[in-house]
C-alpha cells in the first residue's frame, strides 16, 4: 500500500515538470496586444477602451484561470480572441517564450493577410 502511494507520488512529481513545459496552443484567430484591466469588465486594449465578454476567460502564464479583478492596473502582454460582439473572450497572459515568437498579428487585417501554422504556432507574413 505504501509502495503504491510512493510510486504514485513519484509519477506525479516526474510528470509535472514535463507538463509545465508543453507549449500552449493558440487558435488562429488569436491576436497579440497590451491589456490593462481598468474596472472589470472594462479594460484597455492597445490603449483603446474595450470590454470583457460575459463568460470571458483569462489564463495566466501557468495556464491557470485568473480573475480579472486581481489584475486591475497591471499592463499585460497577451494573446486574445474576440467574440461576435467584438468583446474579449479568451485571454492568455504571455510567457517570455511565447512573447518571443514573432511575428504575431496585432490586428484582424494582419491576421487575414498572414498565414498561420498551428503545429508550429507561428505566423508568416505574406
Secondary structure as GFF3:
##gff-version 3
##sequence-region A 1 126
A	DSSP	alpha_helix	2	20	.	.	.	ID=ss1
A	DSSP	beta_strand	31	39	.	.	.	ID=ss2
A	DSSP	beta_strand	42	45	.	.	.	ID=ss3
A	DSSP	beta_strand	48	59	.	.	.	ID=ss4
A	DSSP	three_ten_helix	68	71	.	.	.	ID=ss5
A	DSSP	beta_strand	75	82	.	.	.	ID=ss6
A	DSSP	beta_strand	88	93	.	.	.	ID=ss7
A	DSSP	alpha_helix	96	100	.	.	.	ID=ss8
A	DSSP	alpha_helix	108	113	.	.	.	ID=ss9
A	DSSP	beta_strand	115	117	.	.	.	ID=ss10
A	DSSP	beta_strand	122	124	.	.	.	ID=ss11
###
